[in-house]
Amino acid sequence: MAYDNSLTVVGNLTRDPELRYTAGGVPVAEFGLAWNRRDKDGNDITSFFEVTCWRDLAEHAAESLSKGCRAIVYGHIELDTWETPDGDKRSKVKVVADEVGPSLKWATAAVTKVPASGTSTPPYPTGQEPF
């Protein structure tokens, strides 16, 4: 049986995306995302998510987003587990992003189309983008 663990989270970045590269040269970016809501009694509740982006998405997120930006993240959940040097087992739930974009509810954004990976020219003449 297949399970779909996709989710969409809208929140504010708690820190600038940190871009790094794996030993194989694959870009990966990580940032925190805070989601604020109110419970039935009117109390503010904040949930924090760790977001990981890979490849082109990682580079684009690192270039486009910064701490405080409101973003929309669509992805899936993964459980990250590890053991501390003291032997304690730790785990956290993180979101592996499939799509990331700025929220336009309280901001504007300028979109710049980048060439597809492996091509040397943009797919559209300058000023002719379909969006």
N, C-alpha and C positions, 0 to 999 in steps of 0.2 A: 504494500500500500504506500503510495506517495503522499508526502505531506508538503504543504506549501507554507513556508514560514516567512513570507514576504511582509514587509511593513513599510509605512511611510511616516516619517517624523518631521515635523516642522518646529524649528527652534533656533536659538541663537548660539553661535560658536562661542565656546568658553576660552578658546585659545587659537592662535594662528595655526593653520595646518602645518605640520612638520613633514617636509618632503625628504625622503632618503631613498637609497637604492639597495636592492638585495645584492648578494655576492655575484649573482648572474646578470646584474645590471637592470633589473626590473624596478621601475619606480613604484613607490608606495608612500601614501600620505595618510597621516592620522590627525584627527582633531576631536575635541569634545563638543557635544551639543547639549544644550539645556532646554527642556520643555517645561513650561509653566502652565499650571491649571489651578482651578479652585475646586475644593471638595464641596459637599452638600451644605456644610456649615459656613462656607465663605472663606475658609483658610487657604492660603496659598501653598501649593505643593509643587516642588521642582523635582523633575527626574533628569538624571544625567546619563548620556549615552556616549560611548567611545565609538567613533566612526573610522573605518579603514577604507581607503580607496586604492585601487591598483591601476597600473599602466597609464594610459593617456588621461584617464579620469583623475588620477593622483596629481599629475602635473598641472592639469587645468584647474583643479580645486585649489592647489597651493598658490597658483598665480592669481586666481580670481577672488578668493575669500579671505577674510581676516577676522580676528577676534571681534565679537559683537555683531557681525553680520547675521541677518536672519536668513536661514537656508531651509530648503526642502530636500530631504534625503530619502531616497527609495532604495531598499536593499533587502538583505536577509539577515537573520540572526545566526550567530555562531557562538559557541561556548569556548572560551580561551582558558586553558588550565595550565598550571605550572607549579613547581615546587621551589620554595625559598631555600637559600643556603642553610637555614636552620632545620630544614626538613618539613616545614609546614606546607600543606597543600592549599593552593589559592585558585580561585576561578572568577571569571567575570563574563558577563554577556556583552557582546559587542555587535555592532551593525556593520556588515560588509556592504558598501554602497555599490549599487548598479547604476544609479543616476544621482546627481547632485545639481542643485540649481539655486540661485538667489530667489528669495521670496519678494514679490513685487507689491505686496500689500502696503508697505510703508517706504518703499524705495524704488528707484529706477535702475535699469542696467542697460549697458550697451553690449550687444552680442557680436562677437567676432568669430567668423567661421574659420576653422583651421583646416589645412589640407588633410585628407585621409592618410593614415600611416602608409608609408611606402610610396607616396606620390610626390612629385617635385613641383607640381603646379596646383593652384587652387581649382576646385571643380567648377567655379563660376567666375566670369570676368569681374574685376573690381567694380563695385556698385551695382551688380546684377544679382545679388543673393536673393533667393526666393522668400526671405522672411523679412 
